[in-house]
Amino acid sequence: MLAGVSTACLYPQHLEEAVYELALNGITCAELFINADSDIDRRHLHTINSFRERFGMTFPSVHPFACPIESMTLFGGYDRRVEDMIDYYKKTFEAMNRLGAQFFVLHGCEKRFAVDAGLYCERYMRLYEAGQEFGITVAQENVERCQSGSLAFLREMSRMLGSDAKFVLDVKQAVRAGEDPMEMVSTLGTHIVHVHISDHSDKGDCLLLGQGQFRIRAFLEMLSRCSPDAAVILELYRSGYRGISDLVSSYRMLRSMIRSVENAGAGGELTAKRK
């Protein structure tokens, strides 16, 4: 597993500036949160890629800013709008190819505009298949205000779509929706391909790692068994930390925990083989 940080943590810094600040502070894995179309124009893609090469960075995922209109576009009743939105996201897929990113984070339809599961899965698959044409995996994120906030709904997606159902597990969104992140991992298993992590307690649902009561190591141990190649991305709101040093500390804690979990797992496998 990879430890990383989302550029969303540094909003409203420009995307390339956020990437550079993370890189300067030793964070070499980042989710790219696109905040404007111009973030991924040729000039800015060139700048971001220059940082990727200079600092040896990896960008496993991209999060689009257009997610608030997905209810109306991808999941609405006007067929031309659906096609237009898929074509629009294809431009993001092209940019992801240039950045070496693999996972596209989908919010989906908000609960107030809810559609039936069959239609939802049909629209998800249309975008998923468009992503596959570019070698991109579209992954549904659990978002409290959306239909995807419910574990029961994600379970139904898994049943209907089989191996094509891919999920981004966001810990804070699970907490907000009254879902147990551990149960989500246990239930969704290998369908989880990417993670947004933060801590939580009665002080808040989006805290720096170590400032809450979340059983982070136990969570990582469970995740490592079903999705050992996932990137685990620290995603905090700007109000949730004081400065870049806080992000760096949480990132290092996460990276250390992942290494410890993986080393413990490797030791267990070696012992089993010897027996």
NORLIN-V283981 format. One line per field, one symbol per residue. ss: DSSP state (2 for helix, 1 for strand, 0 for the rest). phi: phi as a letter, one per 30 degrees, with the letter a starting at -180 (. if undefined). burial: 1 if it has 16 or more other ideal C-beta (glycine too) atoms within 10 Angstrom, else 0. A space follows every 50 residues. Layout:
ss=???
phi=???
burial=???
This chain:
ss=01111122220000222222222200001111100022220222222222 22222001001110222220000000002222222222222222222220 00111100012220002222222222222222000011111000012220 22222222222222001111222222000022222222222111111011 10011110000000022222222222000011110002220002222222 2222222222222222222222220
phi=.ccabddedcecededddedddddciccbbdccdcaedecdedddddddd deddcidbbdbbcdddedcdedcdcdccddddddddddddddddddedci dcccdcdjddddcecdeddedddedddedddddciccdbdcdbedceddc ddddddedddcidddbbcccdddddddiccedddddddhdddcabccaca addlcbcedjcbcddddddddddddcbdcdcccdbbdedcacaddddddd ddddddddddddddddddddddddd
burial=11111111110001110111111000111111111000110001101110 11000011111111001001111111000001001100110110110010 11111111110000100001101111110110010111111111011111 10110111011001111111111111101011011011001111111111 00011111101101010011111100100111111100011001011001 1011101100100000000000000
